[in-house]
Structure formats: structure tokens, C-alpha cells
Amino acid sequence: MIAIIDYGMGNLRSVSKAFEAVGHQAVVTRDARVIGNASHVVLPGVGAFGDCMANIEQYGLVEPIRTAIQAGKPFLGICLGLQVLFTESEEFGPHKGLDIIQGTVRRFEGGQALKVPHMGWNQVHAQRACPLFDGVADGSDWYFVHSYFVDPSDKQLAATITTYGIPFVSSVWKDNIVACQFHPEKSQTVGLRLIRNFGEWKA
């Protein structure tokens, strides 16, 4: 059973429907026991970094998230769910994150030629052969909505790179964690393939 963590923010229903569409059972929950009993855990997210961290702490979800990751459960972070895994964010900040992955969340430097937020479809290029991208063509288009990007201290954690003015890390892979800046639940065929792969992943 896949637990989709509900901390009061994010597009929970669309993520849940995407798992249903590929035949994986998923439940939206903030119950630590349900998260503890799940085989896979998903941390989705839309909104501001500081608000997200405040809600995660308010609902007592820091330890369930850490415990699930330390137990080796397959863990998927989506958009803001990627960013809060990092040490800190510059968004209205600095704000401290979960510090599960060392690094900083930084803002795109906008300008006349670069609109912020980065919104819409963009290509994703593999840096390593991550199992969640099995069956997905390199350079496929994925859907993004974000003004900030992750800058991991260990550049080897990058699973994919995307270019928007600058090359940035669009997903990371560390042990049992895969987390992506793009929205697989909004990325049609390739997104559903990643979601199916995640549900079948034995990290």
C-alpha cells in the first residue's frame, strides 16, 4: 500500500488518481501508523517552502518521514516534496528543511528572456540510469511549475537535468529516495510510467 502524505498542502487528489490509473492502491493520510505500515511513501507538494515545513511540523510528520526513509522504504518526493528534503531554502527565507539531502533550494534569476515561475513543458535529460525512468525516453517532456530549484551539495545525486536559462537538477536519486521537481501526475504518459515504476520499485 502506498501512503501519500497529507500535510494540508498540495495536489493530493491528482496524485492519488494517478496511482489509481496505473493500478496501485494509494491512501492519502497524515496518520503516522498508516505511513509506518505503508510499503511506499509519497511526499507531494505545491506552495511555499516555509508554510510546507510549518505544516509538516504541526501535524507531527517529521519523524514518520524520517523513519520511512531510514527504514529503506521507496520514497517519492514531488515538486515541493523534493525541495523540503534539502537542508534549507532561500524562498522568503532562509528556511530550514528536513536536511535529508544536503544542499540549498535557490531561486531562478528572472529577466526579460526568462519568466519566473518556470511553468509548462520542458525536456528532462538523464544523468544516471534511475529505475523510475525505465521505459521513458531520454529528453522526454515533463510538466513543471516552480520558481525555485534544488542545488545538492553532492552533484552525483542528480538523476536528471533540465535547462531553463541555466541547467538545473530536475530530479535526484539517493538510495531509496527519488524526488523530482516536475509533476509526474500532470505529465501524461511519461508521468504515469514513472508512477507505475515507483509502485513496483523494490529499493
Secondary structure as UniProt FT lines:
FT   STRAND          2..5
FT   HELIX           12..21
FT   TURN            22..23
FT   STRAND          26..29
FT   HELIX           32..37
FT   STRAND          40..43
FT   HELIX           49..58
FT   TURN            59..60
FT   HELIX           62..70
FT   TURN            71..72
FT   STRAND          75..78
FT   HELIX           80..83
FT   TURN            84..85
FT   STRAND          86..89
FT   TURN            91..92
FT   STRAND          95..96
FT   STRAND          101..107
FT   TURN            112..113
FT   STRAND          118..123
FT   STRAND          125..126
FT   HELIX           131..133
FT   TURN            134..135
FT   TURN            138..139
FT   STRAND          141..146
FT   STRAND          148..152
FT   HELIX           155..157
FT   STRAND          158..163
FT   STRAND          167..174
FT   TURN            175..176
FT   STRAND          177..180
FT   HELIX           184..186
FT   HELIX           188..200
//
